[in-house]
Amino acid sequence: MNNYKNIGKNLLRVDGKQKVMGKTKYPQDIYMDDMLYGATLRSTEPHAYFKIDISEAEKLDGVVKILTHRDITGENRHGVLFKDHEVLCKEKVRRIGDPIAFVIAESPKKAKEAKKLIKIQYEKISAVFDPKEAMKENAPKIHDDSNIVYHYKCRKGNVEKGFKKCDVIVEREYKTSMVDHAFLQPESGLSYMEEDGTLVICAATQYPHFDQIEIADALGLPKERIKIINPAVGGAFGGREDITMQIHIGLGALLTGRPVKVCYDREESFYAHSKRHPLYMKYKTGADRTGKLIALEAEIIGDTGAYASWAVNVLRKSGVHATGPYEIDNVKIDSYAVYTNNPFCGAMRGFGATQIPVACEQQMDIIAEKLGISPVEIRLRNCFRKNSVTATGQVLVESVPLDKCIRIVSKRLFAESEMVWG
Amino acid sequence: MKKRGKGIAVSFYGTGYGNGFPDVSTATIRLEDEGKISISVGATEVGQGAKTVLSQIGSEVLGIEIEDIVLINEDTSKTPDSGTAAASRQTYNTGNAVKIAMESFRKKLFEESKELLGLNTSIGLETKNKEVYLKMFPQKKTTFKEIAQKLKKQKRRLEATESFTAQTTEMDPETGQGAPYWPYTFNCYGVEVEVDTETGKVDIIRALCAQDVGRAMNPTMIEGQIDGGFAMGAGYALFEDLGLKEGRIKNNKFSKYIIPTALDLPEIEKFIIEDPESTGPFGAKGIGEPVMIPVAPAILNAIYNAVGVRILELPATPEKILQAIKSYGKV
């Protein structure tokens, strides 16, 4: 054994006591003198052109400013990979929940009241909610170009020849659902100007240094003038990678010269951040009579909703992990990320690799049953070990204790007779 | 009637940005006035334990207590860029950056100690309990505090900044061949469920999780991740549904969007599997995401084992299970 002083020890979390005592400050707990409150007006249509009239709302007593796309001092766009989100939509909305205006008022109540006085006139256009439909050439286009954001291809060996050698072939189609991160703390943030002209954005985020760049670009300020304070984060799981309220409050503080705060409620939070990509997975898996996997073909379609966010990286990860942790000589995988008018999808714990085993691990059990061998046997027969080669040709040179994991769990879970069926 | 079934599932997970994209973390180590050591990193604490693990890694190099570390990660004007708190990359990537920066800091600390102790070389110096001492003659020693005071008088700072970049390659666009991620983390989960054949309700009555971690940095926090990941996976498998209709989220509140509570979860038996990764800090790999991945397929396989129905579309709600049992289940 090793002689580490701190590594491997169950030391108490350094931030634990404050959190348990309820003393930790989350963005929502921060207040400043002379603070203003924001409220976001969001689209109620999934796909439409619109006209906005803020004249009535502006007249309401207590309203300080109503931000629309016209007020944006830099680039009206942001996005972790492609800049396909608008900070505030200019003329078109692509999903329910798209931000159109940001009302800034003396109290949260006034901001909400004013929001109701804003008039939006929608001109609906045809929408598409099924990614398979959205892939067709004549489908309504969410952005200017094709709805297919990305196509990953993995080719190894020859699947046609491979399937001919198989004693059993299983074909099934699977679908996973679009789900939410359900973190505890809904989005909240506070922005203010410091005396030297630095704009401070205080918000819970996963990547403060990237937010800094996105905010600077949208506000047309040098990066050095933006400071991100990232206080306690009430859970994230990928849902705080994309910008939500940061640019709105930053612009508000910049233009009013006063601190601006916004707190989303749970309902708004559901619309504000990304979701997990639902995947349509068509699998064909073949093995010989001993249970050795010979060939695998998969087509995976991911619905990224109205914005790309991390869709390229997510569907790439789905594709790379599509075989499961098994050595297979003949592999053909195609994964696609597709725009629709659904809520947008992005990062979420497992990032495209969480959906995959819903298909490929059920395939394994189906094959095993057809061959009369146990789920444990088929996995041990095929699983990655040290120096295994993945479908992308990568050599797993070290630290591959998968068979050990399988053996430990199986031994505890199954009786001897359940492990070996054949 | 209640029927029981068992199921397992395995997964692998490539951590880090991947596909040749520069995956860089930077850390700055500084000797503070009172002899404390600060670690500045842009690594967010999202609840995963980054602050604790990075403090453990840093303090290990100097042989000090984690209480002697001040971890600064809340302010972009005071921290270098350590990448995103995602892709299960902070322990591996920023952990490596902290370790390398601390080793470089230690060299500088020894150089300062050499001067202070009137030695000819820094060879043979070691640190323990916030002291630097000569191993062959331990009476020859100075403290972090003394070094800090000397530097303060001279208006100098002792600090070290280092970066770590993970190794991956970009895949070929036509064949997908390449080394897109590193390291990979592995696991196997097993569950036993009880399915009520009259209501379609699934109870998870047993759960076993074997998780590869490379090297365990803090076993209790790993168990916490497994608990959380299992709960999230169980919700994904059985309950969670936005109720999307033409782009509208029908279930946009927790009274309708059902996530598991402690009552929905069994005691989880955990097995932390160590197989140190030579490129990781002290052998560690990321586990934040992997811990949830095998949950849903293990549950689905157990449902089949119990009642003979394959649920091909998530979530496996009582309605879907009941309908499948009625049409072809083995009851």
Interface residues (C-beta under 8 A of the other chain):
Chain A: Y4 K5 N6 I7 G8 K9 N10 L11 L12 R13 V14 D15 G16 P46 H47 R95 I96 G97 A127 F129 Y152 K153 C154 R155 K156 R172 E173 Y174 K175 T176 S177 M178 V179 D180 A182 T198 T205 Q206 Y207 P208 H209 F210 Q212 I226 K227 I228 I229 N230 P231 A232 V233 G234 G235 A236 F237 G238 R240 E241 R266 E267 F270 Y271 K275 N313 R316 K317 G319 V320 H321 G324 P325 I333 N341 N342 P343 A347 R349 G350 F351 A353 T354 P357 V358 E361 Q362 D365 I366 P375 V376 R379 C383 F384 A391 T392 G393 Q394 V395 L396 E398 S399 V400 P401 L402 K404 C405 I406 I408 V409 S410 R412 L413 F414 E418
Chain B: K6 G7 I8 A9 V10 S11 F12 Y13 G14 Y17 G18 N19 G42 T44 E45 V46 G47 G49 K51 T52 S55 Q56 I57 S59 E60 G63 E65 I66 L71 N73 E74 D75 T76 S77 T79 D81 S82 G83 T84 A85 A86 A87 M171 P173 E174 T175 G176 Q177 G178 A179 P180 Y181 P183 Y184 F186 N187 C188 Y189 G190 E192 R206 L208 C209 A210 Q211 D212 G214 R215 A216 M217 N218 P219 T220 M221 G229 M232 G233 G235 Y236 E240 D241 L242 L244 E246 G247 R248 I249 N252 K253 F254 Y257 I259 E269 F271 I273 D275 P276 E277 S278 F282 G283 K285 G288 E289 P290 M292 I293 P294 A296 P297 A298 L300 N301 Y304 R310 L312 E313 L314 P315
